[in-house]
Amino acid sequence: MRYLIDTADGFRERVNEQELKKWGESFGIGFEMTTTEAIEALENVGYKVEKLEEKEILGE
């Protein structure tokens, strides 16, 4: 699964699930997280996380 992280300051990055968790860990509680926990940690600092559809991934 792929996700789009938007930091709200013009930076956007497409990441896989493992990278998403690493991003979340850096803003969360600092240990291994679930995907949901990682998304919540990123949203708590004002980032937007969007799950990409298969057609969006192929159109990269």
N, C-alpha and C positions, 0 to 999 in steps of 0.2 A: 504494500500500500504506500502511496506517495501523498505528501502533504505540502501545502504552501504556507510558509510562515511570513507574515507581513508585520514588520516592526513599527509601522505607522510613521516612520521618518524617511520613507522612500526606499528602504531596503526590503527586498523580497527574495526568499530562497525556497527552492523546492528540495525537500528532503525525504528520505525514506523513514520508516518507522523507528529504526534504531537511532538515526540521527536526531529525530524528533525527541526521543527520550533523553538524549544527551543534552539537548537544548533545555529541556524541562528540568533536568537535574541541576543545571547551572543556576536556575532561578528558583528551584524548589527546595526540598529538604536535603538534597545532596546525595541521596543514595538511589539505588535502582527503583524506577517507577514504572507504573503501567502507562499505556498510551493515554488513557483518560487523565491520569494524574499529571502527565507531562503537558497535555493541552491546557488543563486548568492552571498549572503554574505559569505558563506563558501568557494566558489570558489575564491572570492576576497582575502582570506587569504591563498590561496594555497592548500586548501583541495579539494579532488575529491569526487563527490557525484554520485552514480550510482543507478538507479532504478532497483530493483531486480525483475526478472520474477517469476511467480508463481512456476515453477519447482525448482528454486534456493531456494525459501523460504521453500519448502517442504523438501529439502535436507539438512537443517540446522543440 
